[in-house]
Amino acid sequence: MPTAFRAAMVLIALCVSTVLANAQALPKEVATRAEIYPIPSLTLSDQQFLSGDAAAGKAVTVAGEFRVAQGTGKLPVVVLMHGSSGVGATTEAWVHAFNAMGISTFVIDGFTGRGLTVVGPSQALLGRLNLIVDIYRSLEILAKHPRVDPDRIVLMGFSRGGQATLYASLERFNKLWNKSGIQFAAYIPFYPDCSTTYVGDSEIAARPIRIFHGTPDDYNPVRSCKAFVERLKSAGRDVVLTEYPDSAHGFDSGLLGVNTVAVSANAQTVRNCKIREGDGGVLMNGDTNAPFSYKDSCVELNPHVGGNPATAAESRKAVEEFLQVLFKLG
């Protein structure tokens, strides 16, 4: 065997050994693979969603990033749905936490494909319930994936995405829009808006709901969620609300070390609105009995957002412990 050839073979063997060693030394939070999926969805008004009027929707393609955690076979998955500012750095912190547990993640971007970046200052740019369609369409993709355990998929969302997560549990909405053939194993909304009452909203999927909220939240106040949780408990549903003092809207940004609270300039909040579903799927202002609009006097501006590292860590621990039991992780 020529000397040069032997040297080349030795070099190749060393390179392969180095790659394998590096692969074995991957930090737990690093996924073994990332896949980007187009998600065929619809852009609808809330009335069209509530009426089940898919034909009236505008076809749109949004996107999802699937990170396959380290491990073999079919793995559990957490689907993450962003809030009014789109996918942000805090989402990445949660992705790393779940991937470190051997849980894959699927992050939905419901904005970019619709030409949006943020909707906080103008919530009317996108009906709140659109994100639920994106969520169900993502479930269709995951249900067929060879590396996904379809019985162990959990939905988690934040603010506007937390609201979508909470109401994606409604049996009525599942029947109207969820064509995947499966259901989420649990729902984990963070600081959702619970100010809207939908027809039949106490009839939810027979799956646990775990809500995490801050006491001083003046963007989506916890009081409306408390009232909804009591209605769900009265109906015998498995729902728990964990409330953190000294924790503003977006408190889990404390996972990134954020420990300040600031005004979200010109962001719209419905904190003092009472919204209910009326006839034909029309959302009504409960005080005026007229169709609800973001121009209504109950809509206010400039709520606060900010992180709390201590309660962010507490909430992460609580979510991890919940998933550890739910997914039966070793």
Stockholm file with secondary structure:
# STOCKHOLM 1.0

chainA/1-330         MPTAFRAAMVLIALCVSTVLANAQALPKEVATRAEIYPIPSLTLSDQQFLSGDAAAGKAVTVAGEFRVAQGTGKLPVVVLMHGSSGVGATTEAWVHAFNAMGISTFVIDGFTGRGLTVVGPSQALLGRLNLIVDIYRSLEILAKHPRVDPDRIVLMGFSRGGQATLYASLERFNKLWNKSGIQFAAYIPFYPDCSTTYVGDSEIAARPIRIFHGTPDDYNPVRSCKAFVERLKSAGRDVVLTEYPDSAHGFDSGLLGVNTVAVSANAQTVRNCKIREGDGGVLMNGDTNAPFSYKDSCVELNPHVGGNPATAAESRKAVEEFLQVLFKLG
#=GR chainA/1-330 SS CCHHHHHHHHHHHHHHHHHHHHHHTCCTTSCSEEEEEEEEEEECCHHHHHHTCGGGSEEEEEEEEEEECSSSSSEEEEEEECBTTBSCHHHHHHHHHHHHTTCEEEEEECSGGGTCSCCTTCGGGSCTTHHHHHHHHHHHHHHTCTTEEEEEEEEEEETHHHHHHHHTTBHHHHHHHCCSSCCCSEEEEESCCCCEECTTTTCBCSSCEEEEEETTCSSSCHHHHHHHHHHHHHTTCCEEEEEETTCCBTGGGGGGTCCCEEECTTCEECTTCCEEECGGGCEEETTTCSBCCTTSTTCEECCEEECCHHHHHHHHHHHHHHHHHHTTCC
#=GC SS_cons         CCHHHHHHHHHHHHHHHHHHHHHHTCCTTSCSEEEEEEEEEEECCHHHHHHTCGGGSEEEEEEEEEEECSSSSSEEEEEEECBTTBSCHHHHHHHHHHHHTTCEEEEEECSGGGTCSCCTTCGGGSCTTHHHHHHHHHHHHHHTCTTEEEEEEEEEEETHHHHHHHHTTBHHHHHHHCCSSCCCSEEEEESCCCCEECTTTTCBCSSCEEEEEETTCSSSCHHHHHHHHHHHHHTTCCEEEEEETTCCBTGGGGGGTCCCEEECTTCEECTTCCEEECGGGCEEETTTCSBCCTTSTTCEECCEEECCHHHHHHHHHHHHHHHHHHTTCC
//
